[in-house]
Amino acid sequence: MARGLKRLRPWLDHANLDVDFIVAQPQQEAIGLGHDNALSNETDNAHNPSLNPHPPLDFGEYRTPVNVFGLYKIPKCLPGDYPHDPDLCLTPRDLQEPLLIPVETEPEPPSLTPVQTQQTEPSALQLHPFPNLSSFRLAEWWWSPNHERSQKSFQALLDVIGDDNFQPKDVREANWPALDQALATSQYEADDLDPDWENDDGISWACTSVEITVPFNTSSSTPGPKKFTVPGFHYCPLVPLIKRKLESLTTHEFFHTFGYELRWCPGKEHEDVRVYGEIYTSPAFLQAYNELQQSPVEKDCTLPRYVLALMFASDATMLASFGTAKLWPLYVCFGNDSKYRRAKPSENLSEQVAYFEKLPDNFKDFVTRHSGKSTVAATLVSHCQRELFHEQWKILLDDEFLEAYCHGIVVACFDGKRWRFYPRIFTYSADYPEKIIIASIKNLGKYPCPRCRVQMEHVPQMGEPEDCLVRAETSRDDNQAKRDAVESARALIYKNNLAVTNDRVEELLSVGSLLPIDNSFSARLAKFKFNVFSMLVVDIMHEVDLGVWKALFIQLLRLLEATDKGLLNTLDIRQIPCEMKQMAARDFEDLLQCAIPAFEALLPEPHNGCVMSLLYVLAKWHSLAKLRIHTDHTVNLLDGLTTVLGRQFRSFEKDVCLVVKTKELPREYQARKRWEARRKTAMAEKNGNKRRRLDPNHTSITEASEAPAPEAPQSEQGCHDDARTTNGRKEKSFNLKTYKFHSLGDVAACIRMFGTTDSYSTQGPERLHRCPKAHYKRTSKKNVSRQLSRIQMRQMRIQTLRKQLYPASEEGFSEDWQRYLVADTSRIASKLAKDQDDWKEYYVNRFADRDMSMRFLWGLGIGHQYAHSDAPRAKKAPTPQTSPTPSYTPSPARPPLTRGCHLDQQVEAPADAVLQPNCLELEGMRPDLAPVVQEHEYALVDIECEEHNWYSDEEEENIDHRIQEPESDQEPDN
């Protein structure tokens, strides 16, 4: 703490270090997040003598002074003990973005006491396993995570071999194969055990075999469950990894052990509202902290107890541009770290935890040998793949992790004090194919959402009051009834030898589209009242950028081609890539931001007006959904805009898509034909295998392979695909019955619960794929998971040795910080925008993300000080009162609707609901609301309201599955 107090405090106003101490008020009833400690009730306490049933510690509340932006904190802390605030350790240099704000700086004076000059030649123990310093430096260059053939890498090599202390003889005499082997030793492998690294603090990776039970039904030759072993699951145990993180001396300076409520009050006459951003300021974190403090303490333990927020992410990826090499890595990061630091790959704040294995090629041979059949049911393969995934997670959630989850992990922190941390799982970021595996639900079933039980036929009504009500009333919960249904279904499969898709099994699990999977999170954490469904947060990148917006963009191209083929050439002239070759999510995001002028006046009226209104509302919604800092005002605005967006999409489908008949684009047609060709080849192979088994005289595999494949039926041929076929291209229109469209309605709720979406977006894990892809080039392309895990161990051990040899110097107050505050901002700040002071006051204006959008929301931008005078006014005159007690009751999913109000008034509700959440009628509006509402009127006035019509059932397009799904007649996703 003393180290942090020496540094610049941009958080506080004019370096005011005084704080107000206020006794905490009784807490209100908390919302259910699934982090309750099941051992806290009296029944469990009776069987747990290690728990002390004393009342929780009496915590008070601090309130920091309001800073220049109107922000202040309400952290949790013990009376008389001011907590270490990592934000106080920030200096302008930490916030500096030299590429955006070039500042001419003077060369820094050399350190008076450099660490290197104070040390003598390192001892052999300090350099183990390296024999000398020259070998260590060369190995550090070689195993560097950024080792590529580039000028930067070449310069780093020159710095190593050009050093005066570098000895070529030491490098020549080093046994490099032995050094590489020593660096990759694991404490979990007896053959590789190194006595000097018996406990190396979470660096070692383990390898184990995973055993699953394969069910064979009564139609098999040998019915009953059979064991199948999948070898080579490589993982890093979670508890040692967590200890290494917490005990690191370089971690705690910016590590938030305390959560706090962040609030915004730009003035005495303005409303005091909550701010959403980081995980450690979210209601989920604060509730988990309160539940921990209210639970019984450990016996004879007086250590402070804190929450450690775990954020997992996984995503399968291709390791090379050509070939079939794939990897399914699992990452973990800690929500106690700021999302701004987690977003920087150079900080190395995300850890690789495991490489998930898939069913090997010999699995089908195993099934055919025991079933006596020539083919393997795709439903069985899908079931076993899901079982394998959860069995691997059970290994990660081992008994040591459960012990830490229940009783905490005691660590000695950087200030010498010992604290007890309790790991809690908050979020799991993944795309839809992985979410359904984690939630153990059917892929695009009757209830497609992993968070609620909204039926597929009702998905198009996203944003309507009925939809909001169904989401709230049918939210998924890992309760006992659900677990009993799954257990009963599994008994029918594994004891009665029924098929996985038997009608009796389907009947038990029909409500909720459940699957008979032994869910690892439910099996291991259900006794702690953990809800597996609550951690599956929304994903803007896959569900919006590559989901709803990409589908809308493709439909607009179909409309242009159906209207006039020359319009696509006009779109190309406007610099819009119609071919969409090698476009990533960021490219589609850029297209959305410039879509309005690109598509303007291409379609005839009234279609053009409908498209322009939809693009405007979608762009507006997208800008709010990706804000890095939200307030109650902006979240309410996003909530109301979601309703408008849903109605705009339905109007677009009804008034444009159903009127103009569209067909597949050429690229879609070609993709479908390739898919049909692959399907035809697979069917021919299956038929050939079946003929060989039925014909005992047929022993020549060559004869069967050379036989002509059976012709596809006429319905499968290109020119007769469908009654709606035109020149081989099917009619195809816009589809709203998708999970991705449904997920738009959960964005505001996730922000209220876990903070802004950039904190748990899959954009971060996608960026982390660069590391295993770069390491893959160093492998022999065989047993890739093992080689990647060993490379990971080598890099971590070299980084540990470097920290021991060259410890970081004490970071104190920077005397040259003032020159950053007076930097020339003329090249990055507009005089018309009046934001020069913002860049001077706060060097990197983090509040101004999506800056153009927030300038139109006059008075709602935290970083726009020039508009604070027009911020929402308080409802009544301020009275002297104590610091507001944080309330953990969630905000309503939608502003309450006046049932007697006309639909036109409900459409205009979002702008008014920002400041009047209890009344949506615009009559009698206060004058101070006009600047906010006026900006939205022109966008909402022309939106027509439609009746609540439930659309007929329709299947969504096939998506790229993480696992092998049952074969169907659906067309490929284009």
PyMOL commands that set and color helices and strands:
alter all, ss='L'
color gray80, all
select helices_A, chain A and resi 2-5+13-15+38-40+42-46+86-89+115-118+124-127+133-142+151-161+168-172+176-183+190-192+195-197+238-247+252-254+279-281+283-294+339-342+345-347+362-371+378-396+399-407+432-439+456-461+465-473+480-494+503-509+520-528+532-535+540-563+566-573+585-593+595-599+607-625+632-657+666-694+701-706+714-716+718-720+739-754+757-759+763-768+770-776+784-805+818-821+836-841+846-848+851-856+865-870+903-907+909-913+927-940
alter helices_A, ss='H'
color red, helices_A
select strands_A, chain A and resi 20-22+51-52+60-63+71-77+206-214+226-235+260-264+273-276+297-298+305-314+317-318+326-327+329-334+351-355+409-412+418-429+630-631
alter strands_A, ss='S'
color yellow, strands_A
deselect
rebuild
show_as cartoon
